[in-house]
């Protein structure tokens, strides 16, 4: 039986961490290394965690890694990837919970398929009637933009060697899952999505994205995140035909973010200039794709014209 590392970041979750940690400790799979990353919150989360570790029969399998200061969720995930001893790695958030057979089901599917990652389902979100095993490169990459895909890093069992071999890291302090998950799918040779519900999410209004449309922090992070993702797409996709398809969908994603900014209660519309910047479109692919050429023309319009276009599209949608 292979060892699996189950990683949980801990930061200001005193109201939720007991539920999360107990669901992790009560797994039916036996060979689990628990890696808790103390990201130096300001509440009593770690006091609760230490009490559970001391009392639980599996407390000896828990390792706590302390950050020197609050470094953010992305850094906590990177710490877990650096310290993991397991053949496989699973991330969960400290305000959610997993089903008792979560790790066992994902692990058995990993053994059956030999893919680079296995993805579980959520109640009413990604739940399917049957499993999907994908090994076609184009469909793997384009699934990042598909409705059935879940962009987050959680509820997925990864081969630890796959993440390390391809230097897949979280490079942003917040909204870290977007770049991470894109790089995973750009380099994965295959994945399996199972219909079994293995993860229970509990959205919070006070989380980074819990309010539904994001807060000022997320809108400020988007420009750098989009720039880094554009560079990743360019470097990881030598195949012109697939690169054009990805860039087209990526522009639509940028447009969607700009629409969120238009509808946000925060004063963030100035960021639309960055979301719809023509920078990532100024390359050889413009002459190969009429859609990207039109996207470039739209991107060089004045900000006020972009806002008018976004407003009209929102009203017509």
Protein Blocks (a to p, Z undefined) as FASTA:
>chain_A
ZZdddddddehilkmmmmmmmmmmmpfblbdcdddddehiabfklmmmmmmmmmpmklmm
pccdddfbdebjklmmmmmmmmpmbfbdcdddfkbccdfklmmmmmmmmmmnopabdcdd
dehilgcfbdcddfbfklmmmmmmpmkbcfbfghiacdfklmmmnopacfbfbhklmmmm
mmmmmmpgbdcddfbdfbdcdddfkbmklnonopfklmmmmmmmmmmmmmmmmmmmmblk
lmmmmmmmmmmmmmmmmmmmmmpcbdcklmmmmmmpcklmmcfklmmpmklmmmmmmmmp
cfklmmmmmmmmmmmZZ
